[in-house]
Amino acid sequence: MVVRPYVEELKYLEKINDHCWRIKKGFQPNMNVEGVFYVNSRLEQLMLEELKNSCRPGAVGGFLPGVKQIANVAALPGIVGRSIGLPDIHSGYGFAIGNMAAFDMDDPLSVVSPGGVGFDINCGVRLLRTNLFEKDVQPLKEQLAQSLFDHIPVGVGSKGIIPMNARDLEEALEMGMDWSLREGYVWAEDKEHCEEYGRMLNADPAKVSMRAKKRGLPQLGTLGAGNHYAEIQVVDEIYDKWSASKMGIEEKGQVVVMIHSGSRGFGHQVATDALVEMEKAMKRDKIETNDRQLACARINSPEGQDYLKAMAAAANFAWVNRSSMTFLTRQAFAKMFKTTPDDLDMHVIYDVSHNIAKVENHMVDGKERKLLVHRKGSTRAFPPHHPLIPVDYQLTGQPVLVGGTMGTCSYVLTGTERGMQETFGSTCHGAGRALSRAKSRRNLDYKDVLDKLDQLGIAIRVASPKLVMEEAPESYKDVTDVVDTCHAAGISKKCIKMRPIAVIKG
Amino acid sequence: MLKLKLEALGHPTPSEVALSNRKEFASTVLWLEDQKIRLYTIEDREKLRNLDNMLVWEEGYKKYCADVNMPPYESQLEQLTWLVGHAIRLEYLDDPAQYETINSQPAGQTKSNGALSQQKVQTIFNGSINVHDKEFISGVRALASKLKVPYHPNHLLQLEAVARIVHERVAPTASHKTAVTGTPFPFDKGNDVVSANDPALDYPMRILRLLQIQSLRQLQTQINETIVAVQNLTANPKTDTKLGKVGR
């Protein structure tokens, strides 16, 4: 890594407009393209401060600042357009979380990098609507939270309540949400309202290690730990009435359920296995990167292909996982209100993936190109009339579900034409960490965090309360800042804001 | 569109034709007759010229509509559109050779579209009906006017439109359809941009896209129905709370 004083570093950064900065070539060695990041004035401060801290003499080790990571990604072979940092960006393994990058499929040197997808493959958010209103749910929220907690096992080492054997898992890995449909856990309309229709067709369970399968089998239908949660939320604000009504959200106070989860230990193992393989491939193919964490392999190499097939299987695992939790949520609600999920109109509004790599066609310099788009902590946000979004959202643009932090608020955005042009149809995914997990543990007390939620009138059930300060709002950037930046930059459009009334967490 | 047509005919102020004003409408009709259609002799146009006394003009206009063989349209817009179209047709027929060189790709496509619909109709009737038979054509026209389907020079395309309306509105299956509920979505207010500064392009594009969305929706509904039919055979969701374990 190049070590320069902070003032020198700033010469490589240029503010293009109020919400966008350019990272010029030379900021890190061998940059093939420029970098760019979206911030508002408050997030900008956080970004630059992070850079400044890393420039202090004697600052060695620790996390690379987000800007540096964006620039390192810009130095990977085959990257096209720009390496893009979204407003919720924070340091991650190899790629920063909130970094998206696209690689040319027709360039034989292009690479795929597990660090560009993340360890929690196909971590994502699903939103269910109901026809209930706040007044129906407020008196019951404690019971509802408990009921959800009983149905959806949470926490490290939790096990699901849907019986599965090894053969079921093999089938689920290959079929994704089609497996859940076949077994009757979800509705036909759920598939329609899910990114990729809930199934990556190139999935190959044979490319997944036994170890990953062993880890994954008991975990299907569990929420997991970390930043994952299930929340009962109420609509707090509607910015775009027409788009909201297309999603079945008619009025303020309507109750929705948000599920944020991924592929659990399964995806983590797939990523770990791939990193080991790729280090070997890098030596063989003489691929050089600026950061050891950016292990990668050529897309067309056996390692690259194996990873993509195993990643697709992990993605399918995550969709089956979220589908199973959809089933359990519907059961919990139906029991509580003594009716059926149908009568509660518990449809899936949408399901997004924010840790995934996908082959997509985009316009680059006026020409259509086939790209491998890595989105890590970044959500796809396709504009109206894009052929890959559901027919119900053809007029509004793809719904983008942005989960906030525990106890704050969440948003639904819609994709825009401008986002398609500027960021390969990508936008933010959540609040984005501001403090590291260790730092939050040191600085905050879990009792204060729980008390604060109580004061806000939010029912909470946690498996491990002592870890709750890692997820406290203080540990994160303000999701409203993040969303407002995306809206102001035009890469997605604000549609609905929700606030939680009950949370269950790992 | 009307503006473009008037412009093509050389109307002095095509963008200022306000249809809300009956007098304006009357003077536009008069201009068309005076300059382009010339159905009547100059003396016969007396009543139509009477723009100051609208009662007399209306009487003359009624007779004129019948004489020029205008189909029984209700709105001013439809009537004027037809008259302008008629004027353009006459203008063209004065000297077809002049326009021979003007030949665009879309025009070619219309032709193939017509051929396609002819093929479609032929297969339905199994070749037993000559679709260019005069009786057949007049039958289609009569049906169309009854269902208020706008005029199209190709009667087969018009027949397709008729079929669509019958399928959507008149057929016994259509009457069982539950009415669409929910808040209507004004189609010109979506997040999608077509062409902000060209309403002549924007409007039809939006309509075409809506039709496309409608047929996609039908397809997706069929897919969902198929999935549900299969689910009836395969679905057996199970849970076993004994397996559950909450982590630390």
Interface residues (C-beta under 8 A of the other chain):
Chain A: F149 D150 P153 V154 G155 V156 G157 S158 K159 G160 I161 I162 P163 L181 R182 E183 G184 Y185 A188 E189 K191 E192 P218 T222 A225 D240 W242 S243 S245 K246 E250 F327 L328 Q331 P383 P384 H385 P390 V391 D392 Q394 L395 T396 G397 T414 T416 E417 A463 S464 K493 G506
Chain B: G182 T183 F185 P186 F187 K189 G190 N191 D192 V193 R209 I213 L216 R217 Q220 I223 N224 E225 I227 V228 V230 Q231 T234 A235 N236 P237 K238 T239 D240 T241 L243 G244 K245 V246 G247 R248
